[in-house]
Amino acid sequence: MHYAFENDFFHPKEISPLAVVNLTSHHRRATPFRATELRSVAVAFFFITTASILECAESPSRSNIESAAAFSAQKGGRALLIYRDNRLIFERYNNGHSSNERWKIFSGTKAFWTAAALLAQQQGFLRLEEPVSETITEWKGTNKRGITVRQLLECSSGLDPAFKLHRKGIPDRNTIAVGLPLVAPPGRAFIYGPSHGQVFLELLSRKLLPQKTTVWAYLSKNVLMPLRLRDFPTRTDDKGVPLWATGFELTAREWGEFGRSLLFHSPRILPDGALADALRPSRANPAFGLCFWLNAAVSSPLARIVDVEEELEPPWENQNWRGAVLSKSAPPDLFAIIGSYGQRLYFIPSARLLVVRLGQGRDFRDAPFLDRLFADTNR
């Protein structure tokens, strides 16, 4: 049974045995968050399989979903999918687009490599807290010797961002990235750019040498193939090494499969609790984990709405992430994968909700979209 609209599906909701720890009551207080406190909220994102739901955030109503969908379409939306309890309850394509089209997800690519890092840690051949110089030994004895794997993935290594790595026709991105200078002390500054992740791919490549496999083969076997993702466009250098920062092109449902695997373990690509390590707010930017954007500061009196794409436009020295949240209406456990030009995966564990949004242009904004989706709900 479903409610049918033109080019969309709206299915009744079901209850599933997914539960989350709800932080709302714990953090609704009158004192500002300190960085260490913001880091502690990662426990809210540990998913527990149980027969009941603990303090669930209220799920958006049909009218809220329609309102958010209308805003998305008006702002260049191509696709909007919503899953509740791992069931697709809404699917709509706008502005002449259809379900079988693949689109660039831009920085949505990064989170796939985060999944690979979490798996490598679970498999025991990589630690997020280990110094990179243990593997990239040419960094020993330099000012880069203390950079950790975690700092690479949270863009706080201090390396020059090196946006030139985005260009096509580069012979060897990894070698360029490893040789980049520091522009800030490691762990002190949030510097969004491709350099950090490209160093991570070099580190992963060296760690995979005993297994006689490549970073792409490792990602394909452990992440992409379980999601039935294959033969989609990406971007590599002349040595065949992928670009960490961007490059994947997926349909809305294909990207949704990745989101379902993280939120609902369908299919399971990460062990229980592994994702929580990626959702720890960084010291350099408490609104950012390991390539996931966080709404954790929403209960702080210092919370302020920041449009991520706009804030990333100026040089890193002029960006301000203090108290940054995506929406004051959405729950504090919301986290997101954000790609340029309005590409979004929103995860709301307490509402057992996943939202996939693909779009074009620069008009889309997170706050008004999420405000419509969560209007008059209890967060």
C-alpha positions, 0 to 999 in steps of 0.5 A: 500500500502506498500513496502515489504522486507524480514521479514519487512514492510515499509509503506508510511508516513502520516501526523497527527495532533500531534505538539510539541514545538521545542526548537532547535532555542531557545537553539542554543546559545554560552553559556553553559547550567546551571542545572536550564536551562536544567531542563527548557527544559521539556516544549519542551515535552508537546504534543499539539493536533492541526491541524498543525505541528509547526517547525517539525524536518525532518523525516528520509528518507527511505535510512536513516532508511535502514542504521540505520536498517543495523547497528542495525542488524550488532550489534546484533539487534533482532527487529526494529520497527518505528512508524510515526504519530502512524502508523507502517512504518517499521518492521524488525526482524534479526538474526533468530528472529521473531515477536512473541518472547518476550525478556527481556527489562531490565531497560525498566521496570522502565518506566512502574512504572514512568507511575504509579507514574504519574497516582497516582499524577493525581489521587491525592493520591501521589505528586512527591515533597512530602517527602517520610517520610510522608508515610514511617514514620520510616524515620522521624527524620533520615537523609533520612527524606527529600528525595522526591518521585521525587528523588527516581524516578530520582535515586538521593535519595542518597541511597546505590544502592544495586544491590543485590536486583536484585538477585532471591530468596530474601524474601522481597526486600522492607524491605531491600530497606527501611533500606538501608543507605545513601551514598550521600546527597539526591539530590546531586548524580546520583546513578543508582540502584534498591534501589530507586525504590524499596522504591518507590514501598513500598511507593506506596504499603502503599498509596494503602492500603485504596484502598485495592489493590496492586502495581501490581494490580494498574499497571495492571489496569491503565497501562498494561490492557489498553495496552493489556499486560498480562501474560508476565514474570516478577520478584517478591520476596517471598512476590509477590512484583515485582522488580522495576528495571528490569524483564519485557519480551515483544515482540517488538510490545508489548513494542511499545504499551507502547511507542505509549501510551506515544507519541501518546496517543494510547491508552491514559493512561496519561492525557495531560501534565503528561509526561512532569513531567517525562522529567525534567532533574534532578539536579544530572544528566541533561541527566536523568529524571524520568527513561527517558534518555534525549538529551536536552543538544545537543545544548550546546557547552559542549555537548558530546556523552556518551554511557549510558551503558558504563558510568554506568559500573564504580562505581557511584562516577566515572561516568561523566554525564556533557553535556551528550547526546545520539547523536549530530545528533538527535533533542534536544527533543529526549528522550529514555527508555534504557535497557541493551544489546541494548534495546531501545525505542526512542521518537522524538516528533518533528518528530512524531517518535517512534523507538523500538529496541531489541537486544543482546550483548554489541556492539550496540551504540546509537550515530552511530545508531541515526547518521544514522537515522538522517543523513542530516536531520534538527534538 
